[in-house]
Amino acid sequence: MEKSQEQLEQELDASGKYYSDDKFWDKLKKFGKKAGSSVVYAVLLLFYTLKKPEVPAKTKATIIGALGYFILPLDLIPDFVMGIGYTDDLGALGIALIQVAIYVDDDIKQKAKAKLNDWFGPNVDTLVIDEKIHGKS
């Protein structure tokens, strides 16, 4: 059963209580390679956007909800399910990214890509995520 955007947004709001910087980095370091570069890139874009002081509180709440959903170990599709465990996480992260895209600037992209480069090497393709949030790379 596919969830509506409204249902996903409600889950994001509820998931915010699971977010903390420490939990975020612990999960990302532990499962980043397993989740894959697209999930990690989306997560890093949201994280660095969250840290911008000029981002409004409502937008930060959306980001915290999405990152909380990512951190939550038992979600719609448990993360340990081989091959598809992070599919729902990417969906929730994608919804949040689209909602906060106007705050994702080149500086945030560069920080996220630098971290990706550290973890996955220099040939990570971020075009799919970049196109979704800005309609271009």
CYANA upper distance limits for C-alpha pairs under 8 A (distance plus 0.5 A):
  3 LYS  CA      7 GLN  CA      6.48
  3 LYS  CA      8 LEU  CA      7.02
  4 SER  CA      8 LEU  CA      6.84
  5 GLN  CA      9 GLU  CA      6.56
  5 GLN  CA     95 ILE  CA      8.50
  6 GLU  CA     10 GLN  CA      6.74
  7 GLN  CA     11 GLU  CA      6.80
  8 LEU  CA     12 LEU  CA      6.66
  8 LEU  CA     92 ALA  CA      7.29
  9 GLU  CA     13 ASP  CA      6.76
 10 GLN  CA     14 ALA  CA      6.81
 11 GLU  CA     15 SER  CA      6.49
 11 GLU  CA     65 GLY  CA      8.25
 11 GLU  CA     69 TYR  CA      8.22
 12 LEU  CA     16 GLY  CA      7.02
 12 LEU  CA     62 THR  CA      7.43
 12 LEU  CA     65 GLY  CA      4.78
 12 LEU  CA     66 ALA  CA      5.77
 12 LEU  CA     68 GLY  CA      7.95
 12 LEU  CA     69 TYR  CA      6.77
 12 LEU  CA     92 ALA  CA      7.78
 13 ASP  CA     61 ALA  CA      7.90
 13 ASP  CA     62 THR  CA      7.29
 13 ASP  CA     65 GLY  CA      5.47
 13 ASP  CA     66 ALA  CA      8.39
 14 ALA  CA     65 GLY  CA      7.21
 15 SER  CA     19 TYR  CA      7.95
 15 SER  CA     64 ILE  CA      8.35
 15 SER  CA     65 GLY  CA      5.45
 15 SER  CA     66 ALA  CA      7.53
 15 SER  CA     67 LEU  CA      8.39
 15 SER  CA     68 GLY  CA      5.33
 15 SER  CA     69 TYR  CA      5.53
 15 SER  CA     72 LEU  CA      7.91
 16 GLY  CA     61 ALA  CA      7.73
 16 GLY  CA     64 ILE  CA      5.56
 16 GLY  CA     65 GLY  CA      4.25
 16 GLY  CA     66 ALA  CA      7.58
 16 GLY  CA     67 LEU  CA      7.75
 16 GLY  CA     68 GLY  CA      5.31
 16 GLY  CA     69 TYR  CA      7.67
 17 LYS  CA     65 GLY  CA      8.01
 17 LYS  CA     68 GLY  CA      7.22
 18 TYR  CA     68 GLY  CA      5.30
 18 TYR  CA     69 TYR  CA      7.96
 18 TYR  CA     71 ILE  CA      7.41
 18 TYR  CA     72 LEU  CA      7.10
 19 TYR  CA     23 LYS  CA      7.17
 19 TYR  CA     24 PHE  CA      7.32
 19 TYR  CA     64 ILE  CA      6.64
 19 TYR  CA     65 GLY  CA      7.86
 19 TYR  CA     67 LEU  CA      6.78
 19 TYR  CA     68 GLY  CA      4.80
 19 TYR  CA     71 ILE  CA      7.39
 20 SER  CA     24 PHE  CA      6.54
 20 SER  CA     68 GLY  CA      8.31
 21 ASP  CA     25 TRP  CA      6.77
 22 ASP  CA     26 ASP  CA      6.58
 23 LYS  CA     27 LYS  CA      6.58
 23 LYS  CA     71 ILE  CA      7.33
 24 PHE  CA     28 LEU  CA      6.63
 24 PHE  CA     67 LEU  CA      7.74
 24 PHE  CA     68 GLY  CA      8.49
 24 PHE  CA     71 ILE  CA      6.76
 25 TRP  CA     29 LYS  CA      6.41
 26 ASP  CA     30 LYS  CA      6.57
 27 LYS  CA     31 PHE  CA      6.31
 27 LYS  CA     32 GLY  CA      7.87
 27 LYS  CA     71 ILE  CA      6.76
 28 LEU  CA     32 GLY  CA      5.23
 28 LEU  CA     40 VAL  CA      7.89
 31 PHE  CA     35 ALA  CA      6.45
 32 GLY  CA     36 GLY  CA      6.72
 32 GLY  CA     37 SER  CA      8.03
 32 GLY  CA     39 VAL  CA      8.50
 32 GLY  CA     40 VAL  CA      6.59
 33 LYS  CA     37 SER  CA      7.60
 33 LYS  CA    119 TRP  CA      8.23
 33 LYS  CA    120 PHE  CA      8.13
 35 ALA  CA     39 VAL  CA      6.54
 35 ALA  CA     40 VAL  CA      7.45
 35 ALA  CA     85 GLY  CA      8.49
 35 ALA  CA     86 TYR  CA      6.47
 36 GLY  CA     40 VAL  CA      6.78
 37 SER  CA     41 TYR  CA      6.35
 37 SER  CA    116 LEU  CA      7.57
 37 SER  CA    120 PHE  CA      7.66
 37 SER  CA    124 VAL  CA      7.57
 38 SER  CA     42 ALA  CA      6.71
 38 SER  CA     90 LEU  CA      8.44
 38 SER  CA    126 THR  CA      7.43
 38 SER  CA    129 ILE  CA      7.57
 39 VAL  CA     43 VAL  CA      6.63
 39 VAL  CA     86 TYR  CA      8.07
 39 VAL  CA     89 ASP  CA      8.10
 39 VAL  CA     90 LEU  CA      6.15
 39 VAL  CA     93 LEU  CA      8.36
 40 VAL  CA     44 LEU  CA      6.53
 40 VAL  CA    116 LEU  CA      8.01
 41 TYR  CA     45 LEU  CA      6.61
 41 TYR  CA    112 ALA  CA      6.72
 41 TYR  CA    113 LYS  CA      7.74
 41 TYR  CA    116 LEU  CA      7.34
 41 TYR  CA    126 THR  CA      7.85
 41 TYR  CA    129 ILE  CA      8.36
 42 ALA  CA     46 LEU  CA      6.83
 42 ALA  CA     90 LEU  CA      8.10
 42 ALA  CA     93 LEU  CA      6.89
 42 ALA  CA     94 GLY  CA      7.69
 42 ALA  CA     97 LEU  CA      7.80
 42 ALA  CA    129 ILE  CA      7.55
 43 VAL  CA     47 PHE  CA      6.60
 43 VAL  CA     67 LEU  CA      7.46
 43 VAL  CA     93 LEU  CA      7.38
 44 LEU  CA     48 TYR  CA      6.56
 44 LEU  CA    112 ALA  CA      5.79
 45 LEU  CA     49 THR  CA      6.59
 45 LEU  CA     97 LEU  CA      8.41
 45 LEU  CA    104 VAL  CA      7.55
 45 LEU  CA    108 ILE  CA      6.79
 45 LEU  CA    109 LYS  CA      6.96
 45 LEU  CA    112 ALA  CA      6.36
 46 LEU  CA     50 LEU  CA      6.56
 46 LEU  CA     63 ILE  CA      6.56
 46 LEU  CA     67 LEU  CA      8.18
 46 LEU  CA     96 ALA  CA      8.46
 46 LEU  CA     97 LEU  CA      7.26
 47 PHE  CA     51 LYS  CA      7.09
 47 PHE  CA     63 ILE  CA      8.03
 47 PHE  CA     67 LEU  CA      8.26
 48 TYR  CA     52 LYS  CA      7.33
 48 TYR  CA    108 ILE  CA      6.36
 48 TYR  CA    111 LYS  CA      8.08
 48 TYR  CA    112 ALA  CA      8.00
 49 THR  CA     55 VAL  CA      7.88
 49 THR  CA    103 TYR  CA      7.09
 49 THR  CA    104 VAL  CA      6.68
 49 THR  CA    108 ILE  CA      7.12
 50 LEU  CA     55 VAL  CA      7.58
 50 LEU  CA     60 LYS  CA      6.11
 50 LEU  CA     63 ILE  CA      7.03
 50 LEU  CA     64 ILE  CA      8.23
 55 VAL  CA     59 THR  CA      7.05
 55 VAL  CA     60 LYS  CA      7.19
 55 VAL  CA    103 TYR  CA      7.45
 56 PRO  CA     60 LYS  CA      6.81
 57 ALA  CA     61 ALA  CA      6.63
 58 LYS  CA     62 THR  CA      6.99
 59 THR  CA     63 ILE  CA      6.90
 59 THR  CA     99 GLN  CA      8.37
 59 THR  CA    100 VAL  CA      6.89
 60 LYS  CA     64 ILE  CA      6.56
 61 ALA  CA     65 GLY  CA      6.60
 62 THR  CA     66 ALA  CA      6.85
 62 THR  CA     96 ALA  CA      6.79
 63 ILE  CA     67 LEU  CA      6.62
 63 ILE  CA     96 ALA  CA      6.73
 63 ILE  CA     97 LEU  CA      8.49
 63 ILE  CA    100 VAL  CA      8.38
 64 ILE  CA     68 GLY  CA      6.32
 65 GLY  CA     69 TYR  CA      6.68
 66 ALA  CA     70 PHE  CA      6.83
 66 ALA  CA     92 ALA  CA      6.56
 66 ALA  CA     93 LEU  CA      6.07
 66 ALA  CA     96 ALA  CA      6.77
 67 LEU  CA     71 ILE  CA      6.71
 67 LEU  CA     93 LEU  CA      7.95
 68 GLY  CA     72 LEU  CA      6.54
 69 TYR  CA     75 ASP  CA      7.74
 69 TYR  CA     89 ASP  CA      7.40
 69 TYR  CA     92 ALA  CA      8.02
 70 PHE  CA     89 ASP  CA      6.09
 70 PHE  CA     93 LEU  CA      8.31
 73 PRO  CA     78 PRO  CA      7.14
 73 PRO  CA     79 ASP  CA      7.04
 74 LEU  CA     78 PRO  CA      5.69
 74 LEU  CA     79 ASP  CA      7.75
 75 ASP  CA     79 ASP  CA      8.12
 76 LEU  CA     88 ASP  CA      7.08
 77 ILE  CA     81 VAL  CA      7.74
 77 ILE  CA     84 ILE  CA      7.99
 77 ILE  CA     85 GLY  CA      5.99
 77 ILE  CA     86 TYR  CA      7.76
 77 ILE  CA     87 THR  CA      7.97
 77 ILE  CA     88 ASP  CA      6.74
 78 PRO  CA     85 GLY  CA      5.91
 78 PRO  CA     86 TYR  CA      8.18
 79 ASP  CA     84 ILE  CA      8.23
 79 ASP  CA     85 GLY  CA      4.45
 79 ASP  CA     86 TYR  CA      5.97
 80 PHE  CA     85 GLY  CA      6.15
 81 VAL  CA     85 GLY  CA      5.02
 86 TYR  CA     90 LEU  CA      6.69
 87 THR  CA     91 GLY  CA      6.86
 88 ASP  CA     92 ALA  CA      6.72
 89 ASP  CA     93 LEU  CA      6.51
 90 LEU  CA     94 GLY  CA      6.34
 91 GLY  CA     95 ILE  CA      6.80
 92 ALA  CA     96 ALA  CA      6.89
 93 LEU  CA     97 LEU  CA      6.55
 94 GLY  CA     98 ILE  CA      6.66
 95 ILE  CA     99 GLN  CA      6.88
 96 ALA  CA    100 VAL  CA      6.75
 97 LEU  CA    101 ALA  CA      6.00
 97 LEU  CA    133 ILE  CA      6.94
 98 ILE  CA    132 LYS  CA      7.73
 98 ILE  CA    133 ILE  CA      5.93
100 VAL  CA    104 VAL  CA      7.55
101 ALA  CA    133 ILE  CA      5.85
101 ALA  CA    134 HIS  CA      7.35
104 VAL  CA    108 ILE  CA      6.52
104 VAL  CA    109 LYS  CA      7.56
105 ASP  CA    109 LYS  CA      6.90
106 ASP  CA    110 GLN  CA      6.56
107 ASP  CA    111 LYS  CA      6.80
108 ILE  CA    112 ALA  CA      6.72
109 LYS  CA    113 LYS  CA      6.51
110 GLN  CA    114 ALA  CA      6.50
111 LYS  CA    115 LYS  CA      6.91
112 ALA  CA    116 LEU  CA      6.72
113 LYS  CA    117 ASN  CA      6.51
114 ALA  CA    118 ASP  CA      6.88
115 LYS  CA    119 TRP  CA      6.89
116 LEU  CA    120 PHE  CA      6.07
116 LEU  CA    121 GLY  CA      7.49
116 LEU  CA    122 PRO  CA      8.41
116 LEU  CA    124 VAL  CA      7.75
117 ASN  CA    121 GLY  CA      4.98
117 ASN  CA    122 PRO  CA      5.39
117 ASN  CA    123 ASN  CA      8.12
117 ASN  CA    124 VAL  CA      7.64
118 ASP  CA    122 PRO  CA      8.38
120 PHE  CA    124 VAL  CA      7.27
126 THR  CA    130 ASP  CA      6.62
126 THR  CA    137 SER  CA      8.47
127 LEU  CA    131 GLU  CA      6.41
127 LEU  CA    136 LYS  CA      8.28
127 LEU  CA    137 SER  CA      6.09
128 VAL  CA    132 LYS  CA      6.84
129 ILE  CA    133 ILE  CA      6.94
130 ASP  CA    134 HIS  CA      6.52
130 ASP  CA    135 GLY  CA      7.55
130 ASP  CA    136 LYS  CA      6.67
130 ASP  CA    137 SER  CA      5.49
131 GLU  CA    135 GLY  CA      4.69
131 GLU  CA    136 LYS  CA      4.90
131 GLU  CA    137 SER  CA      6.03
132 LYS  CA    136 LYS  CA      8.18
